Amino acid sequence: MNYWLDLFTGVSWDEFRKAGSNVTGFRESRWNTLQKIKNGDIFLCYLTGVSRFVGLLQVTGKPFKDNTPIWKDQVFPCRLPVKPLLVLDPEFGISVHDFRDRLSCFINASSQHAWTGAFRGSPAKWSSSDGKAVADALRHAQQNPRKLPTDPRKLARKPRAFFGKDKKAVTIPDDDELTLHQKSASAQSPTEHTEIQALLLRLGADMGFDVWVARNDRGRTCNGATLGEMPKMKESLPLQFDDATNRTIELIDVLWLKGNSIVAAFEVESTTSIYSGLLRMSDLTAMQPNLNIPLYLVAPDDRRDKVFSEINRPTFSHLNPPLSDSCRFIAFSELKQKIKEVGAYLRFMKPEFLEELSEECTLDDD
């Protein structure tokens, strides 16, 4: 018997249960993986958004393809018959963080957020020890129910599918998946991240470029100015790409634009994980390998080593070209100092001056 991860949203979990809890489904691209799942194997059901385990399903037959509606927003045509061994309401599920001292994805994590890599797709085979730990905990939770607070907005949230030029569906996550409350709070009190965004927007506008701020940051304010209302701000992007590429570009922190082209793209990382910004740039590079956009990661001086370490991870180094070749580092202090030095001459500057204040992110051989 093997254990497999089965991902649900709050919405798709509810739809699965209303349909009888006897068929689980996956995308077309997962068909080959389904051939490895055997009768008697166990699915560990996990709710994204609220990060909880909520059920155990036992496989009762062979995989099959069927388009009969079960889920409203996705077909999930690659299916398996299952028998529910244990099914919990979301508020009685088990938080994944309760397993920090038991699951290998936490114990062997290379960084604070590395554990999330184990929950990015399904079906995914899990080790017997991890699977048994979750299964035992779920059985205990069923016998000893404990109600946890549940955010209805996170339960109702469903990742929207976008389509690349190959017509395959992909998801483009919002930046850090901020809740509405967090967005409202950040709009009221500017952070260092917001201040650097404002600085880059003013710099681009002073140099004569149109500018763009991440779609989900447009309501943030800095020193009385709303980012989405700053000079030369574009209301929409004049870019002709597929849905997935456009969505990714819309979420980049700051863009400088000239006509229909991107002059420079900036991801600002102050206190949050650098990983999210690098993933967005990595997605863009993977979807549009021939798109030659100067990419910059802007971060505090004391995070330089962290940036270099993250950008040279295997997942980014194996891109063609490697992300370290196409993305450069700008320290907050260098950016502020350069703007102070140039002063009134900004309107005469060319974007090439970014090369002077930025660093290559490639690692030395020694």
Secondary structure as UniProt FT lines:
FT   STRAND          3..8
FT   HELIX           10..18
FT   TURN            19..20
FT   STRAND          23..26
FT   HELIX           28..30
FT   HELIX           31..34
FT   TURN            35..36
FT   TURN            39..40
FT   STRAND          42..47
FT   TURN            48..51
FT   STRAND          52..59
FT   STRAND          64..65
FT   STRAND          78..87
FT   HELIX           90..92
FT   STRAND          94..95
FT   HELIX           96..99
FT   TURN            100..102
FT   HELIX           104..107
FT   TURN            112..113
FT   HELIX           114..119
FT   STRAND          124..126
FT   HELIX           128..143
FT   HELIX           152..156
FT   STRAND          161..163
FT   TURN            165..166
FT   STRAND          169..171
FT   HELIX           175..177
FT   HELIX           180..188
FT   HELIX           192..206
FT   TURN            207..208
FT   STRAND          210..213
FT   HELIX           215..217
FT   TURN            218..219
FT   STRAND          221..222
FT   TURN            223..224
FT   STRAND          225..226
FT   HELIX           227..229
FT   TURN            231..232
FT   HELIX           243..250
FT   STRAND          254..258
FT   TURN            259..260
FT   STRAND          261..268
FT   HELIX           275..287
FT   TURN            289..290
FT   STRAND          295..299
FT   HELIX           301..303
FT   HELIX           304..311
FT   HELIX           314..317
FT   HELIX           323..326
FT   STRAND          327..331
FT   HELIX           332..342
FT   HELIX           343..348
FT   TURN            351..352
FT   HELIX           353..357
FT   STRAND          359..360
//
